[in-house]
Amino acid sequence: MFREFPQAYGHVRLKTWDEWANEYIKRSWYVGGNLNEAIQRAERDGFKPRIRYDDHNLVEDNGFGLILALLGNTAGATGLQYVALGQSNTAPTGVETELPDEQIRIAISSSSIANNQLTVTGYFDTDQANVLLGSAALFGNGATDVANSGTIYSYVTYQQFTKNNLESLTAQWALGFTR
């Protein structure tokens, strides 16, 4: 008998963009309608982020529960809805139920599915998240704009930095399953 044990994966890219790149991305996003493609186009056309963090994230135990609730058509279960940023850069353990020191939360700005991979992006404009940052998370299943509401799906930490009001930030997750 053959058994499959798929594993959820997530890869996160956080990038801060100067005012020129930010305007280019916003214009491309507006014209093309897809933030993920606008980010790719900006990098292809030579725009470089000031800060770039690129790493795998940890799918939380509650994140696996969220997947099962969605697959099982559990009443009231909803998918990913919000991106949150926090100050703490304490490494996740997989059992977190909230993002420590959550500073800001926004609705997901863009999502798309291609090649069996979901790409989810949060866009923080120049007037948002201008604080010390060290973590990011995705929330769903009843999440609202209130800190730590809903179910945390994934959580990642990175070297702390302070975003300023002259730059935007994109937090982009590539999510999927492997065999």
Secondary structure as GFF3:
##gff-version 3
##sequence-region A 1 179
A	DSSP	beta_strand	7	17	.	.	.	ID=ss1
A	DSSP	alpha_helix	19	32	.	.	.	ID=ss2
A	DSSP	alpha_helix	35	44	.	.	.	ID=ss3
A	DSSP	beta_strand	52	56	.	.	.	ID=ss4
A	DSSP	beta_strand	58	59	.	.	.	ID=ss5
A	DSSP	alpha_helix	61	71	.	.	.	ID=ss6
A	DSSP	beta_strand	80	86	.	.	.	ID=ss7
A	DSSP	beta_strand	102	107	.	.	.	ID=ss8
A	DSSP	beta_strand	110	114	.	.	.	ID=ss9
A	DSSP	beta_strand	117	124	.	.	.	ID=ss10
A	DSSP	beta_strand	132	140	.	.	.	ID=ss11
A	DSSP	beta_strand	151	162	.	.	.	ID=ss12
A	DSSP	beta_strand	168	178	.	.	.	ID=ss13
###
